Amino acid sequence: MEKHSIHVFEPSGPPEEDVLERNLQALRTAGFEVDYTPLQTDARGRLERDGVRTRLEEVQSALKCTHRYLLSARGGYGVSELMSQLDWQALAQNPAKVLIGFSDVSALQSAFFTRLGWPSLHAPMPGSPLWQGGADVVELMDLLSAKRPWRGEFEVAPLGEPADIEYQGVLFGGCLSVLSNLVGTPNLPSDLSGHVLFFEDTGESAPRLLRYWRQWLDSGLLKGVMAVVFGRFTHMGSAVDAEAWVLSELAARTPCPVFSSCDFGHVTPNRPIALGAKAKIEGNRLAWRLES
């Protein structure tokens, strides 16, 4: 197999070292060239001002490397503090990078999409125990090994009355709480008409999720959106039916068709989804295609 190079970096929280090393070795065994240098800063230190500067240097170094794929080791917190300090005019002159990750990394993926038009992959990260080498990881490795166009497909279910029509649009989304904190900034599109949006989250209560969604509604960001797909919303508290209940309430407030899927989120499986891809929802399937 042709060698494909990946630069693994740490823009957010620290990875679980044993998990990361095992998964990076699996990538190398699968034929990937993996470039990785650990960031010697603990979780608390990364949140301090010196830690912010260290992580900024980490991101700047990753963006200057020759590797096409940038794979975040893990999420956590902190990417949103870095983006105002990046030289976006200079980055616009660079070849596009494909940023892979989710959770906190959604902020940087959104900024790349909004400011530079770069695609990215909402997909597993090797420094997290959620990367278990299952079908979602195999699918990610297959995508990174293949030439474009990339394709993906997963099941969706309508929330509310199903409509026997086809929905098409450009895919955009990620972690709901992270992206909600970008509303009104240059790092989130101000117009999402013609898009198919996808969201997932973890550790957020139902009231907080409804509050985030109210911000999307009142800001006008859902105007002209073709459809919304909600993935998994996990660790919401002790109520057994909390996830199903909040999904039904989010859908009831949404002015466009809404679907749900069990195939992505802070869970396994977390199927790869390409921001910037062309998406089509037909029946109970969402199919996406990303050109070169």
C-alpha positions as CSV (number, residue, x, y, z in Angstrom):
1,M,0.0,0.0,0.0
2,E,1.2,3.5,-0.8
3,K,2.4,5.3,2.3
4,H,0.2,8.1,3.6
5,S,1.5,10.5,6.2
6,I,-0.3,11.8,9.3
7,H,0.9,14.5,11.7
8,V,-0.6,13.8,15.2
9,F,-0.7,16.8,17.4
10,E,-2.2,18.0,20.7
11,P,-4.2,21.3,20.4
12,S,-6.5,20.5,23.3
13,G,-6.2,18.2,26.3
14,P,-3.6,15.5,27.0
15,P,-4.1,12.1,25.5
16,E,-4.1,8.8,27.4
17,E,-0.5,7.9,26.7
18,D,-0.8,4.1,26.7
19,V,-3.9,4.3,24.5
20,L,-2.3,6.7,22.1
21,E,0.9,4.7,21.7
22,R,-1.1,1.5,21.0
23,N,-3.3,3.2,18.5
24,L,-0.4,5.0,16.7
25,Q,1.4,1.7,16.4
26,A,-1.7,0.2,14.8
27,L,-1.7,3.1,12.3
28,R,1.9,2.4,11.5
29,T,1.2,-1.3,11.1
30,A,-1.6,-0.4,8.7
31,G,0.9,1.4,6.5
32,F,0.7,5.0,7.6
33,E,3.7,7.2,8.3
34,V,2.9,8.8,11.6
35,D,4.7,11.9,12.9
36,Y,4.2,12.6,16.6
37,T,6.0,14.5,19.3
38,P,4.4,14.5,22.8
39,L,3.5,17.9,24.3
40,Q,5.1,17.9,27.7
41,T,2.3,19.9,29.5
42,D,-0.3,18.5,31.8
43,A,-4.0,19.1,31.7
44,R,-4.0,22.1,34.1
45,G,-0.9,23.6,32.6
46,R,-2.5,23.7,29.2
47,L,-5.2,26.0,30.5
48,E,-2.8,28.5,31.9
49,R,-1.5,31.4,29.8
50,D,1.9,29.7,29.2
51,G,0.0,26.6,28.3
52,V,-2.1,28.5,25.7
53,R,1.1,29.8,24.1
54,T,2.5,26.3,24.1
55,R,-0.6,24.9,22.4
56,L,-0.6,27.8,19.9
57,E,2.9,26.9,18.9
58,E,1.8,23.3,18.6
59,V,-1.0,24.2,16.2
60,Q,1.3,26.6,14.2
61,S,3.9,23.9,13.9
62,A,1.3,21.4,12.7
63,L,0.0,23.9,10.0
64,K,3.6,24.4,8.7
65,C,4.4,20.7,8.4
66,T,4.3,18.9,5.1
67,H,1.8,16.3,6.1
68,R,-1.6,16.5,4.4
69,Y,-3.5,15.1,7.4
70,L,-3.6,16.6,10.9
71,L,-5.0,14.2,13.5
72,S,-5.8,15.5,16.9
73,A,-4.7,13.2,19.7
74,R,-7.6,14.1,21.9
75,G,-10.2,16.7,22.6
76,G,-10.8,18.4,26.0
77,Y,-10.7,22.2,26.1
78,G,-8.7,25.0,24.7
79,V,-8.8,25.3,20.9
80,S,-11.2,28.3,20.9
81,E,-8.5,30.3,22.8
82,L,-6.0,29.9,20.0
83,M,-7.9,30.8,16.9
84,S,-7.8,34.6,17.3
85,Q,-4.0,34.4,17.4
86,L,-3.5,32.5,14.1
87,D,-2.4,34.4,11.0
88,W,-5.4,33.6,8.8
89,Q,-4.2,35.7,5.8
90,A,-1.0,33.7,5.7
91,L,-2.9,30.3,6.1
92,A,-5.1,31.2,3.1
93,Q,-1.9,31.0,0.9
94,N,-1.1,27.5,2.1
95,P,-2.2,24.1,0.7
96,A,-5.3,22.8,2.5
97,K,-4.9,20.5,5.4
98,V,-7.5,18.0,6.5
99,L,-8.1,18.2,10.2
100,I,-9.4,15.0,11.9
101,G,-11.0,14.9,15.3
102,F,-14.2,15.9,17.1
103,S,-15.3,17.4,20.5
104,D,-13.2,20.5,21.2
105,V,-11.5,20.1,17.8
106,S,-14.9,21.1,16.3
107,A,-14.0,24.7,16.9
108,L,-10.8,24.6,14.8
109,Q,-12.6,22.6,12.1
110,S,-15.3,25.2,12.0
111,A,-12.7,28.0,11.7
112,F,-10.9,26.2,8.8
113,F,-14.2,25.7,7.0
114,T,-15.4,29.3,7.5
115,R,-12.2,31.2,7.0
116,L,-10.3,29.0,4.5
117,G,-12.9,26.6,2.9
118,W,-10.9,23.6,4.1
119,P,-12.7,20.3,4.6
120,S,-12.2,18.2,7.7
121,L,-13.3,14.9,9.2
122,H,-15.4,14.6,12.3
123,A,-13.9,11.2,13.4
124,P,-12.2,9.2,16.2
125,M,-9.0,10.4,17.9
126,P,-6.3,7.9,18.9
127,G,-5.5,9.3,22.4
128,S,-9.1,8.6,23.5
129,P,-10.3,5.2,24.8
130,L,-13.2,5.6,22.3
131,W,-10.7,4.7,19.5
132,Q,-11.1,0.9,19.8
133,G,-10.1,-0.2,16.4
134,G,-13.6,-1.0,15.4
135,A,-15.5,-0.4,12.2
136,D,-15.4,3.4,12.6
137,V,-11.6,3.4,12.8
138,V,-11.3,1.0,9.9
139,E,-13.5,3.3,7.9
140,L,-11.4,6.3,8.8
141,M,-8.2,4.5,7.8
142,D,-9.8,3.4,4.5
143,L,-10.7,7.1,3.7
144,L,-7.2,8.3,4.5
145,S,-5.7,5.6,2.3
146,A,-8.0,6.3,-0.7
147,K,-7.8,9.0,-3.3
148,R,-10.7,11.5,-3.4
149,P,-13.6,11.6,-3.9
150,W,-14.3,10.3,-0.4
151,R,-17.7,8.8,0.4
152,G,-19.6,7.9,3.5
153,E,-23.1,6.6,4.3
154,F,-25.0,5.9,7.5
155,E,-28.5,5.4,8.8
156,V,-30.8,8.2,9.9
157,A,-34.3,8.2,11.3
158,P,-36.8,11.1,11.0
159,L,-37.8,12.9,14.2
160,G,-41.4,13.9,13.5
161,E,-43.4,13.3,10.4
162,P,-41.3,11.8,7.7
163,A,-41.4,13.4,4.3
164,D,-41.0,11.3,1.2
165,I,-38.6,13.7,-0.5
166,E,-34.8,14.1,-0.9
167,Y,-32.8,16.6,1.1
168,Q,-29.4,17.9,-0.2
169,G,-26.8,20.3,1.1
170,V,-23.3,20.9,2.2
171,L,-22.4,19.2,5.4
172,F,-21.4,21.2,8.5
173,G,-21.5,20.5,12.2
174,G,-19.8,18.9,15.2
175,C,-20.0,19.2,18.9
176,L,-23.1,21.4,19.7
177,S,-21.8,23.1,22.9
178,V,-18.4,23.9,21.2
179,L,-19.9,25.3,18.1
180,S,-22.6,27.3,20.1
181,N,-19.7,29.2,21.7
182,L,-18.6,30.4,18.3
183,V,-21.9,32.0,17.3
184,G,-21.3,35.6,16.4
185,T,-17.6,35.1,15.8
186,P,-15.6,34.9,12.5
187,N,-15.0,31.2,13.2
188,L,-18.6,30.1,12.4
189,P,-20.5,30.7,9.2
190,S,-23.0,33.5,9.4
191,D,-25.2,32.0,6.7
192,L,-25.9,28.2,6.7
193,S,-28.7,28.2,4.2
194,G,-28.3,25.3,1.8
195,H,-26.5,23.2,4.4
196,V,-27.2,19.9,6.1
197,L,-26.1,20.3,9.8
198,F,-25.1,17.6,12.2
199,F,-24.6,17.8,15.9
200,E,-23.7,15.6,18.9
201,D,-22.5,16.2,22.5
202,T,-21.7,14.6,25.8
203,G,-21.9,15.6,29.5
204,E,-24.5,18.4,28.9
205,S,-27.9,18.5,30.7
206,A,-31.1,18.8,28.8
207,P,-31.6,22.5,29.9
208,R,-28.1,23.4,28.7
209,L,-28.7,21.7,25.3
210,L,-32.0,23.5,24.9
211,R,-30.2,26.8,25.8
212,Y,-27.6,26.2,23.1
213,W,-30.3,25.4,20.6
214,R,-32.2,28.5,21.5
215,Q,-29.1,30.5,20.5
216,W,-29.0,28.9,17.1
217,L,-32.7,29.6,16.6
218,D,-32.6,33.2,17.8
219,S,-29.5,34.0,15.9
220,G,-31.1,33.0,12.6
221,L,-28.5,30.4,11.8
222,L,-31.1,27.8,11.0
223,K,-32.8,29.9,8.3
224,G,-32.6,28.1,5.0
225,V,-31.0,25.0,6.5
226,M,-32.1,21.9,4.5
227,A,-32.0,19.4,7.4
228,V,-30.5,18.8,10.8
229,V,-29.1,15.4,11.9
230,F,-28.6,14.8,15.6
231,G,-26.2,12.1,16.7
232,R,-25.7,10.8,20.2
233,F,-26.1,13.0,23.3
234,T,-24.6,11.0,26.1
235,H,-23.9,11.3,29.8
236,M,-26.8,13.6,30.3
237,G,-27.6,12.6,33.9
238,S,-29.6,9.8,35.7
239,A,-32.8,9.9,33.7
240,V,-33.0,6.8,31.5
241,D,-35.0,8.6,28.7
242,A,-33.2,11.9,28.9
243,E,-31.5,11.6,25.5
244,A,-34.7,10.6,23.6
245,W,-36.7,13.3,25.4
246,V,-34.2,16.1,24.6
247,L,-34.0,15.0,20.9
248,S,-37.7,15.2,20.6
249,E,-37.7,18.7,22.2
250,L,-34.9,19.9,19.9
251,A,-36.7,18.6,16.9
252,A,-40.0,20.3,18.0
253,R,-38.2,23.6,18.0
254,T,-36.5,23.2,14.7
255,P,-37.9,24.9,11.5
256,C,-36.6,22.3,9.1
257,P,-36.7,18.5,8.8
258,V,-34.8,16.7,11.6
259,F,-33.2,13.3,11.8
260,S,-31.4,11.2,14.3
261,S,-28.5,8.8,14.1
262,C,-26.7,6.4,16.4
263,D,-23.6,6.3,14.2
264,F,-21.7,9.3,15.5
265,G,-21.0,11.2,18.8
266,H,-18.8,10.8,21.9
267,V,-19.4,7.1,21.5
268,T,-18.3,4.0,19.6
269,P,-19.0,3.8,16.8
270,N,-18.2,7.4,15.7
271,R,-18.4,7.1,12.0
272,P,-16.4,9.6,9.9
273,I,-18.3,12.6,8.6
274,A,-16.8,15.2,6.2
275,L,-17.4,18.9,6.8
276,G,-17.7,20.5,3.4
277,A,-19.0,17.4,1.7
278,K,-22.1,17.3,-0.4
279,A,-24.8,15.4,1.4
280,K,-28.0,13.7,0.4
281,I,-30.7,12.4,2.8
282,E,-33.1,10.0,1.1
283,G,-35.3,7.5,3.0
284,N,-33.4,6.4,6.0
285,R,-29.9,7.0,4.7
286,L,-27.5,10.0,4.6
287,A,-24.8,9.7,2.0
288,W,-22.0,12.2,1.6
289,R,-19.3,12.8,-1.0
290,L,-16.2,15.0,-0.8
291,E,-14.4,15.9,-3.9
292,S,-10.7,16.8,-4.1
